[in-house]
């Protein structure tokens, strides 16, 4: 039996044990089909976090982009991006009545940014990430912008413009 959860959550599977061997063969075929459906569904949702590129991948970025920030700063910005995405996911999945006023404003803004082209995909905007910059004193807005462009160059994110906001959709 397949249990489908809320959007943004990973699909799970429950398998019942049967003692009849013939039933197990049929169940095995059904399980293979079920696993394929679950895998396709998870691929359609996309990754929940952006992968942190390796040093080798970072060095593959053109020098004019890479020279704007160090690899350590790049990794820290990737962690900030993941923090912003996780914060956003928690607010989107929380019951509205449990949210504070600031979270409700963010929720309303994010729901307007959720369109068909990014449905069920994880994305952040520059504003989402810069909100996390308050806790990271050594990074600047220019570091965030440079890191987002480097991730775009590596095909870890794609830009999906919406009105006057660039949404950075996670690909890897």
Secondary structure, DSSP 8 states (H G I E B T S, - for coil): -EE--STTS--EE-----S-HHHHHHHHHHHHHHHHHHHHHHHHH--SS-----HHHHHTS-HHHHTTS-HHHHHHHHHHHHHHHHHHHHHHHS-GGGS-HHHHHHHHHHHHH--GGGTT--EEEHHHHHHHGGG-TT--HHHHHHHHHHHHHTTSEEEEEETTEEEEEE--
